[in-house]
Amino acid sequence: MSIHEECGVFGVLGDHPFRAAEYCYYGLYALQHRGQESCGIVVNDAGLFVSHKDLGLVSGVFSKEILSSFPCGNMAVAHTRYGTTGATNRHNCQPIEVNHQKGHMAIAHNGNLSNAVQLRSMLELSGAIFHTTSDTEIIAYIITKERLTSISIEDALSNAMNRLEGAYSLILMSPKKLICARDPHGFRPLCYGKTNDGIYVVASESCALSAVGADFIRDVEPGEILIFTPEGIESRREHCNKTEKKLCIFEYIYFSRPDSVIDGQSVHASRIRAGEILASEHPADADLVIGVPDSGLDAAVGYSRASGIPYGIGLIKNKYIGRTFIAPDDRLNQVNIKLSAIRNTINDKRIILIDDSIVRGTTSGHIIALLRNAGAKEIHMRVSAPPFLHPCYYGTDIESREHLIACHHSVKEIAERIGADSLGYLPVSRLSELTGNTHYCSACFDGKYPTAIPADVGKSRFEQRLTG
């Protein structure tokens, strides 16, 4: 078991038709780290929606021929998925498209609803028939129901937000508007920018704006709804400041790309700071500091700077293999294929090894064994996150305490089980130094949930209902 990334959402709108699908392709490519199960693009061609969705990486799903088959349009929405809820199949590919009495809609969503079970049950009892097992279809149903009695699609979305609990950063496309919204807690990131030729771009992370040549304008505020039309932008803030902001702290530790800026804070700087904190909290006599690619590298640089111990490249990642290359029942082969140790760097050295997390401990154990086989004399593991002690209900793929090694073993016992000479975690009390504030969710570490705990939280909680 390992921590999986979220999903990535992306949308574009211009005042005239352009190759919107190509913008989405490059935007999704920049967001590929957020999900590698499936991806999709829906282009709006004068009110006609043209889409392509499938399982696989962006480069595999969208060939040159498929991209060229899309028409020009003045707007599009796109999505890359890792399924924290729902099985890996084509039915769960996004964006989800809906045809209804008031028109056509496509929606892409990042996050998990904490009241999804109650909402789906209510919808099914009223006659709704679901084709997927994702929370996104629940959101689409509720917006559609509200649209039947609302003046506009943005009114329908606002009314729907009164019923949604948990994490959702979403982009919605109607025949004439591109709309984005972020839940009142702001669990998941969302931002927008603009290109020199006037195309508005909305994305999960600022790195995707840069990928299509858009200048970052600002983050979407928690609870905010933004309506993009060729005439300009309208901001609706009736859901803002209703509750405390709680961005997922793991966006800084692992999920987001280091070159992104999330809610005004550089992800790269946050990870450097995490390494510096580890050096002060858990010093060790060593010859070299190395990081586990990719998200452990910045923290390793921070540890090296603060400790004065040289930083080195000790592990090489096969760049052609995604994070979800092999199923988790073959962890040994997965680590050996994905990572290689540089013996010339490691041999006869006392190593400080930096990684972003330990979940079950299996992967950490295999990495440490890899370094031992390369001749490392000592391995002192440091983790740029606190121990995982609680499930996440907002999109991170941590379903229960059962597989969390820190729930069942002390730090010393974990070090022994993974083969490390010593082990140190980032203290929960110092997480605020990564963000410069306390407006974050760290419930997976401290159990302090911003919303009510849902009754049923399993990834496949709707599977039986779908197939039975």
FIPATOR-759851 format. One record per residue: residue in one letter; x, y, z of N, C-alpha, C in turn. Coordinates in steps of 0.1 Angstrom, whole numbers, plus 5000, padded with zeros to 4 digits. Each point is the difference from the previous one (the first is absolute). Layout:
! residues N
AXYZXYZXYZ;...
! end
This chain:
! residues 468
M500849885000499250125000500950125000;S499650104992500850134999498950114999;I500550125003499150114999499950044985;H498850014996499750044986499650144999;E500350064988499750144998498550024997;E499650124999498650034998499750004985;C499250094995499750014986500450144996;G500150024987500350144995498950044991;V499650135002498950064991500650124992;F499550024988500550104992498950054990;G500050134998499050064991500550124993;V499550034988500450114992498850074994;L500050134998499050084993500650124993;G499650014988500450124992498850074994;D500350114993498950084994499849964986;H500749904995499949954987500449854999;P499649924990500549865000501549994998;F500649915007501449974999500249855003;R501249954999500349865002500049975015;A498850005005499849995015500549865005;A499849894992500449875004501549995002;E500850084991501449995002500550085013;Y499350115003500350065013499749905012;C498949934999499749905010501049895001;Y500549964989501049894999501250055008;Y500550124997501250045007499850035015;G498750055003499750025014499949875008;L499449904994499949875006501449945002;Y500850024990501449945001500750065012;A499850135002500650065012499449965013;L498849944999499349965013500149845001;Q500849944991500049855000500349945013;H500850075008500449955013498849985010;R498950074997498949995009499049884997;G500349934989499149894997500549934987;Q500149875001500549924988499149894996;E498850005005499149894997499350024987;S499550134998499250034988500050154998;C499550044988500050144997499050034989;G499650124999498950044990500050144997;I499550044988499850134995498750024994;V499350115003498750034993500150144995;V499950014987500150134993498550054996;N499850135002498750064997500250074987;D499349954989500050054987498750064997;A499950135004498750084997498849935007;G500249945012498949945007500049854998;L500749944990500149864998501349955007;F499849905009501149955008500649884993;V501350004999500749894994501049955010;S500149875003500849955011500849884996;H501049975007500849885000500549975014;K499749885005500549965013500449855000;D501049975008500449865000501049985012;L500249875003501049965010501450024994;G500950055009501450014996500650145002;L501250024997500750125001499650104989;V500250135002499650104990500649974987;S501349975000500749974987499549884993;G499549905007499449884994498650024995;V499250075008498650024996499850094989;F500850114999499950104990501150004990;S499849924989501050004989499850124992;K501050024991499950124991498749994992;E499649884995498849994992498850035008;I499949965013498850035008500050155003;L501150065003500050155002499550074988;S500549964988499750074988498549984996;S499449905006498549974997499150095007;F500550075011499250095007499750134992;P498850055000499850134993500650115008;C500150124994500450125007498750045009;G500350055011498950055009500450115008;N499150085006500450115008500249965015;M499749885003500249955014500149855001;A500649955011500249865002500349985014;V499749875005500349965013500749865000;A500949985009500849874999500349955014;H500449885001500249935013501049894999;T500849985010500849885001499849955014;R499849865001499449945012500949905007;Y500050015013500349885008498849985009;G499449895000498749975006500149975015;T499850115008499949975015498649945003;T499050024992498749945001499649944987;G499749875000499549944987501149924993;A499649904993501049914994500650064988;T501149944995500750044988499349944988;N499250084994499349954988499650124991;R499649984988499750114991498850085004;H499149935008498850075004500350125009;N501149985008500450115009500950104995;C500349994987500950114993499250135001;Q500750115001499550135000500650084989;P499450114996498850075005498749924998;I499150025009498749944999499150094992;E499349954990499150084992498549975003;V499250105001498649995003499150074990;N499049934994499050074992498750015008;H499450125000498850015008499150114993;Q498950025006499050094994500550144998;K500950055009500550134999501350014992;G500449894994501350014992501049895003;H501250024996501149915001501050055010;M500649915007501050035011501149905000;A501350055002501149915002500750045013;I500449915009500550035013501349925003;A501050065005501249935005500250045015;H500449915008500050025014501249935007;N500650075009501149955008499550015015;G500149885007499650005014499149895003;N499649995013499049905004498950075009;L498849964997498950055009499949915012;S499950075012499949925012498649965003;N499050054993498649965001499549934987;A500949944993499749944987498949895002;V500249915010499149895002498650055002;Q499850105009498650055002499550064988;L500850084992499450074989499749904989;R500849904998499749904989498749925004;S499949965013498849935004498750084998;M500150135003498950094998499650014985;L501050014992499850014985499449874994;E500549895005499549874995498649985004;L499650045012498749985005499050094992;S500550114994499250094992500049964985;G500649894997500049944986501350024992;A501050065006501350014992500649874998;I500649984988500749884996501450044997;F501049945007501450044999500749904991;H500950064992500849924990501549995005;T500350085010501449995005500049985016;T501149985005500149995015500850115006;S500150124993500850115004499150105007;D500650095008499250115006499650104990;T500850014989499750104990498649994994;E499549884998498749984995498950055010;I500349985012499150055011499950164998;I501150064999500050154999499350044987;A500249934989499350034988498549985001;Y499649905007498549985002499450115007;I500750045011499450115009500050134992;I501050034993500050134992498949994990;T499849894993499049994990498650015006;K499849945012498750025006499750155004;E501050065005499950145003499850094988;R500649964989499950084987498650004995;L499249905003498750004995499150115006;T500450055011499250105007500750135002;S501250014994500950125002500050084987;I500350135002500150094988501249974992;S501149975006501349984993500749885006;I501049964992500849885004500950045013;E500450125001500750045012499150015012;D498850034999499050005011499849855004;A499949914990499949865003501249955008;L501250044996501249955007500050065014;S499750125002500050065013499049935009;N498849974995499049935008500549855003;A500749944991500549875002501150005011;M500850115000501050005010499550015015;N498750035001499450005014499849855004;R500149914991499749865004501349914999;L501150064995501249924999500950035012;E500649895005500950015011501349924996;G501150065005501349944997500850074990;A500849934992501050064991499550004986;Y500050124993499750014986500550134994;S501049984991500450104991499549964986;L499250074994499449954988499950114989;I499949954987499850094989498849944992;L499150094997498849974994499950084987;M499649934989499850064987498649994995;S499350114998498750004993500250054986;P498950004992500250044986500650144999;K499850095009500550144999501050055011;K500249925010500850045012500949895004;L501250055006500949925007500050045014;I499749915009499850045014500949915009;C500650065010500849925009499650045015;A500249905009499650025014500949925009;R500250055012500849935010499249995013;D500149895006499249985012500350115011;P499150035009500250105010501349985009;H500449885002501249975007501350024992;G499849994987501250014991500949885001;F499549885002500949885002500949984988;R499650024988500849984988500350134993;P501150014993500450124994499350034987;L499950124996499450044987500450154998;C500450034988500550134996499750034986;Y500250134996499750034986501050114995;G500250014987500850094994499650044986;K500850074993499650054986501250004991;T499849964988501150014990500150144994;N501050024992500250134994498950034989;D499549894995498950024990498649995005;G499950015014498750025006499349875004;I500649895000499449875003500149985015;Y498849995007500049975014500349855003;V500849975010500449865003499749985015;V499349895003499849965014500649865002;A500749985011500749885002500249975015;S500249875003500349965014501350075005;E501050014992501350065004500550104990;S500850095006500550114991501049944990;C500649895002500949944990499349974987;A498749975000499349984988499750134993;L499950115007499850134993501350034992;S501149985006501350024994500249924987;A499549875001500149914989499450054987;V498950085001499450054988500250154998;G501050065007500450144998499050105007;A499349965010499150095007500750065012;D499850125003500550075012499049975011;F500649965012499249985012499350135004;I498750005003499350125005499849985015;R499349905004499849975014499449865002;D500049965013499349885004498550035001;V499249904997498650015003499849995015;E499350095006499850005015499149885004;P500249955012499149905005498650055000;G499149924995498650044999499650094988;E501050044992499850094989499549934988;I499150064992499649964987500450114990;L500749954990500550104989499349964987;I499350094994499449984987500750074989;F500549924990500850054989499150004987;T500050124994499350014987500950084991;P499750014987500950084991500050155004;E499050045008499950145004500850035013;G500449905007500850025012499749905011;I500350045012499949915012499150065010;E499249915006499150045011500449915012;S500150065012500349935012498850005009;R499649895005499049985010500649955013;R499750065011500649975012499149975012;E498749964996499149975011500349895009;H501049914995500449895008501450025007;C500650124997501350035006499950045015;N501049975007500150045014498949945009;K499549894996498949935008500749915010;T501249964998500749905009501550034998;E500849935009501450025000500749934988;K500950074994500849954988500849885005;K500049894992500749875004500649934988;L500950074993500749944989500749875005;C500049904992500749875003501550035001;I500649975012501450035002500949914991;F499449884996500849914991500250054986;E499250114996500350064988501450065000;Y500550055011501350055001501149895002;I499649905007501049895003500249914988;Y498949984992500249894990499250034987;F498750035001499150004988500550094989;S500250135003500250104990501550004995;R500150054988501350014994500850105006;P501349995002500850095007500050144994;D499850024987500050134994498750075001;S499049945007498750065002500050095012;V499150105000499850095011498549975004;I499849965012498749965005499650105011;D498950084998499550105009501150095005;G500850044990501150105003501349945006;Q500149875002501149945006500749914990;S501350024997500849914991500149865006;V499649904992500149865004501549975002;H500850044991501549975002500550065013;A499750125003500450065013499549925012;S498849964999499449925011500849875003;R500449944989500749875001501450025005;I500650114995501450045006499950025015;R499050075004499850035014499749875008;A499349914994499849875007501349935003;G500950004990501349945002500850075011;E499950135000500850085011499449975014;I498749985001499449965013500549865004;L500049914991500549875003501550005005;A500850084994501450015004500150055014;S499150095004500150065014499349905010;E499049934996499349915009500749865001;H500649964989500549865000501450004993;P501050065007501350004994500749865001;A500949984991500749875000501450024994;D501049925005501350004994500049924987;A500350064989499949944987501050064990;D500249934989500850054990499350074988;L498749964999499350044988498550015002;V499350104994498650015001499449974986;I499149904999499449984987498550005001;G499250024990498650005000499449894991;V498849965003499349904992499350084989;P500349984987499450074990498449974999;D499250104997500450144998499850095012;S498949975007499650105011500950005012;G501049915001500950015011501250084997;L500250054988501350064996500150145006;D498950084999500150145006500350005015;A499349915007500249995014501549955003;A500549924992501449965002501050114998;V499750094990500850124999499950095012;G498850015006499850085012500849945012;Y499949875001500749935011501550034999;S500549984987501550024998500450145003;R499250104996500450145003500050035015;A499049955007500050035014501049925008;S500449884996500949925007501450014996;G500350054988501350014995500549874995;I499249905000500449874994499850004985;P500949964992499950014985498749934995;Y499450074990498949944993500549924987;G499449894998500449924988498949934993;I500149964988499049924993500449855002;G499249935008500349865003499049914994;L498850054996499049924994499650064987;I499849924989499650044987498649944997;K499150084996498749954997499949984985;N499449894996499749984986498950104995;K500350104992499050104997498949964991;Y500149884995498949954991499049925007;I500149995013499049925008499350095009;G498649994999499250095009499949945014;R499450085008499949965014499149885003;T499249974990499149895001500349884991;F501349984997500449914989499649865003;I500149955012499749865003499149995012;A499149905000499149995012500849985013;P499450045011500750005012500349865006;D499649894994500349875005501449964995;D500750084992501349964995501050125003;R500050035013500850125004501549994998;L500549885002501549994998500450034986;N499349934990500450034987499750144996;Q498950065005499750144997501250095004;V500549995012501150085005501249984992;N500449874997501249974992499950064986;I498850004994499950054986500050155000;K499350065010499950155001501250075004;L500849935010501250075006501249924998;S501150074999501349934999501050085009;A500849935008501050075008501350024993;I500650125002501350024994501149965010;R500649884997500949945009501250095003;N500550064990501250095002499850115010;T498750045001499650115010499849945014;I499349885000499549955012501149915008;N500849934993500949905006500950065011;D499949935012500850035011499650145007;K498850054997499650125006498949995010;R500050095010498950015009499050104994;I498849954997499050074992498950055009;I499650124997498750065005499049994988;L499049925001499049984989498750085003;I499650094991498850085002498949954991;D498849985005498949974992498850085006;D498950004992498950095004499049935010;S500049875000499149935009500349855002;I499549945010500049865002498549965003;V499549914991498649955002500049875007;R500249894992500149875005501449965004;G501050064994501449975003500649914990;T499349944992500549904990501050074990;T499550104994500950074990501350065007;S499850065012501250055007501049895002;G499549885004500949895003500749964988;H499449994988500649964988501150114995;I499750125002500950114996501349995009;I499849985013501149985009500849884997;A499449894996500749884996500850034987;L499450074991500750044988501350085003;L499950095010501250085004501049915007;R499649915008500949905007500749924990;N499349954990500749924989501050084992;A499850145000501050084993501250045009;G500049955012501250025009499850105011;A498850055002499850105011500449945014;K500850075008500349965013498950025010;E499450125000498950035009499050074991;I498749995005498950074993499150065011;H500050135000499150075010498950074992;M498849945002498950054992499350125006;R499750104992499250125005498950024991;V498850035006498850014992499450145001;S499750064989499650145000498550025003;A499449905006498650015005500049935013;P499050045008499749925013499549864997;P499949915010499549874998498550004996;F499649924990498649994997499349915011;L499050065006499349945011498549994998;H499550074990498550004998499750004985;P498849954997499550004986499850144995;C500050024987499650134993498749984993;Y499150105002498750004994499950104989;Y501150064996499950124991500849984987;G500449874997500649984987501349925000;T500750015011501249925001499749855002;D500749914993499649865000500549935013;I499550045012500249945012498749965006;E499649874999498649965003499949975015;S500949945006499849955013501449995008;R499949985013501249995008500749864998;E499349904994500549875000501449984994;H500250074989501349994993501050115004;L499750085009500950115004501049955010;I501349994997500949935009500250085013;A499850134999500250095012498949985010;C498949944996498949975010500349885008;H500949924996500249875007501549985005;H500850104997501449985004500650145005;S501049995009500750125004501050044989;V500550125002501050054990501249905000;K500549965011501149915001499749864993;E498749965003499649874994499950014984;I499550124996499950024985501450004994;A501050075007501450004995500549864998;E499849915010500449875000499449924988;R498750024998499249924990500550044986;I500350134998500450044986501649994998;G500749975011501449984999500950125001;A499450115006500850125002500750015013;D501150065000500850025013499350105009;S499350094995499250095008498950064991;L499050065006498850054993499550135007;G499750104992499450125006499050064990;Y498950055006498950064993499950155002;L499450074991499750145002499050015011;P500250095010499050015011498750074995;V498949955005498750074996500150155004;S500650025012500050145005500750104991;R500849954990500850094992499550014985;L498849944998499450004987499850144995;S499650095009499750144996501150074994;E501349955002501150074994500149974985;L499349904996500049974985499150094992;T499050065007499050084993500150145005;G500650035011500050145005498750035007;N499149915002498750025007499549875006;T498850005006499449885006498749974993;H499850054988498849974992500249884991;Y500249895006500249874992499349895008;C499749894992499549885006501149905002;S500249955012501049905003499349885007;A498749984997499349905007500649864999;C500649974989500649864998501249985010;F500550115006501150005010499450015014;D499150095002499650035014498549975003;G499249964990498649965002499150115002;K500450124997499150125002499350034987;Y498849944998499350014987499250135000;P500050074988499350124999498549984998;T499649874995498649974998499649885008;A498749975000499649885006500649874994;I500349905007500649884995498949924993;P500249964987499049934993499849855006;A498949944997499749875005500749894992;D500150024987500649914991501050074991;V501349955001501150084994500849924990;G499649884997500949914992500050054986;K501249984993500250044986498949954991;S499649875003499049934991498650005007;R499750105008498850005008498749994991;F500050034987498949994992500049884990;E501149925001500249904990498849895001;Q499749965012498949895001498750054994;R499750135003498850064995500050004985;L501250034994500150014986499949864993;T500549905006500149874993499049905005;G499450035011499149895006498749994993;
! end
